[in-house]
Amino acid sequence: MGFKETYAQWLGEHLSNREGESERRLRDGHGHAEELFAEKVWWPAFGHWQHLHPEYEVTDFKDGYRYLDFAYLRAGLQLAIEIDGYGPHLRNISRIQFADQCRRQNDLILDGWKILRFTYDDVNDRPRYCQQTLQQFMGRWLGEERQVVQADYQEKEILRLFLRMGGPVTPGDISQSMGVGTKTAQKWLRQLTEKRWIQPASGSVRIRSYLLTGDARRLNL
């Protein structure tokens, strides 16, 4: 399944487990910016929704309740992800509201949370930066196991590109599609060749393009 189907299923599962204010907040508070982050940043970076919670409820220092745009929860790790816009409501924020936002972040840190903040402009215009920031965070805090999962997903994304193009794929195609340099694209292609998922499109000494093998077409992509 693609983004739309899995996103709707994931959101529906969380709604079915909510009630009262928590349910209302998820229905009303999870809006355009949050969906854009899910579509342009999280899904391309990881390809699943495991351990990610939308509009996650936390207790503040006044024993009230606040909601994080997203919370990523694993054993020993609490990551708060916030999407910050720059609209009139932010430009006209009062000193009291500004102080409240700072205290909120401090409280989360004191409670053991890690925090990543992304601007709406970065999510919309520079999603690759946001993806790489999250991937680097996961690699640092979750270790080698998470890096292997990401590598597997990365390989699948390249193989999906082969399927979409339906013919020979060049390092330049990979570079443009994945937003990486040509040398990185060539390295990935060599790795896929070693796993026998792709092969040179011609027998020339200098390889210019590649094709999928039968083994790759049998993978669950």
Salt bridges, closest charged atoms under 4 A:
GLU21 OE2 - ARG24 NH2 2.63
GLU23 OE2 - ARG27 NH2 3.14
ASP28 OD2 - ARG24 NH1 3.10
GLU55 OE1 - ARG25 NE 2.92
ASP60 OD2 - ARG66 NE 3.12
GLU82 OE2 - ARG104 NH1 2.70
ASP84 OD2 - ARG117 NE 2.84
ASP100 OD1 - ARG66 NH2 2.73
ASP122 OD1 - ARG126 NE 2.44
GLU155 OE2 - LYS195 NZ 2.75
GLU157 OE2 - ARG160 NH1 2.36
ASP215 OD1 - ARG218 NH2 2.38
